[in-house]
Amino acid sequence: MHPLILKMNAFYVLISLGILFQPGDTGSPRINGTDQVFTVQTSTTEETKLIYQLYLNGEYDFWTAPLRGGSHVDIMARAGQVYDLTDFLQSHGLNYSVKFSDVRSLIREEQRQNEVTRSTRLGRISWDRYATFHEISAWLKSLNTSYSTVSIIGYSSQHRPIYAVTFSTGGPPKKSVLIDANIHAREWIAGATATWIINELAVNTTVYLDILKEIDIHIVPIMNPDGYVHTHSGGIQARLWRKTRSVQSGSKCVGCDPNRNFGFHWDGESTSSDPCSDIYRGVAPFSEPEVAALVEFVTTLEKEGASFLAYLTLHAYGKVWLLPWGYTQGVYPDDYADQLSLGQAAIAAVQSIHGTRYHTGQGADLLYGVGGASDDFMKNHGIKYTATVEMRGDSFILPPAQIVPNAQEVWAGIQEYFKRVIVTS
């Protein structure tokens, strides 16, 4: 029983998709035995704090983090948790609706769409489906252009390679931009967007030569290869896996949230010391080899003369362009005006492509604070412009048909960072 549950005589949840529950509604006296996602509305500070405590408790899978200013949050309850979660929401007078009444069906439909266009030719991927790590690896190994270099920057805990693709016109190291994706395994659209960007730069290099004469672009498309492979292994629990797959001594649970494992405000807000939690911060900063590999990649290039001026990390979902600092509310870097003006330019560029509207601002002002995150670490390390991009969608199960439009609009936003880096001294 959840420690926050106050009643046992709860109302049962009505499973009809999208029906809004007002405090006091009774619903239908049955549970359909499926994993479900609920959108919970919060309108007061007290309601938001209540949901945030539920988030920290770690019993439910929060698909979106609570918004500090209220609004809504998506929470998944497994079949055996549906009664307890709806009881809790009803007991506290919270408004909610059933967003997805059967998550398994959602995943099965994604699998069906993915299989329709599956290719058996290694060395090729397409963006009308989500590629496996094996397919992405083979494609990266076959990538051969005059301006691109593919390297392995480290290995995961299960010894899978972590690839980086560098686009450069050569010569001495230049101003540099780093982009990474799929630090969280289940956010498939992140890795698909990163590989689309790699392909765009590889196929249409001449279009971007003026940029590449000024900056080097480094892209790590799959930061969490073990977790990503696991999400393709089948079943609902696997598909929604978030963390790495490292063994945790003394625990039956595996994995760490790599975006809580960086050495800046590690063990801070929205982190957990419980290895079973989705926001487990690890035994120590940089304990995850994937995290250590990314930091070593940056520091090694800096020793060779590279000057990193921008870092963007691609996530899903929420349509927010998060700026530093993200570790706590109301704290801003000295150059926050520069960060905000660039974030605003980026989301305007995003909207110009397909009309998708993002919000931008200090990360912990929009959401709650996050300790040990990559964007704050990179900012503190000395990279001037950093951002976490939470991309389009209303779930982690984004239809493959949205890969290209999402990539196109995010790419437009990223190019605003290139422009700013070029003129930054």
Summary of the structure (lengths in Angstrom):
residues: 425
radius of gyration: 21.3
end to end distance: 57.0
largest distance: 71.1
contacts: 1483
relative contact order: 0.13
helix: 37%
strand: 19%
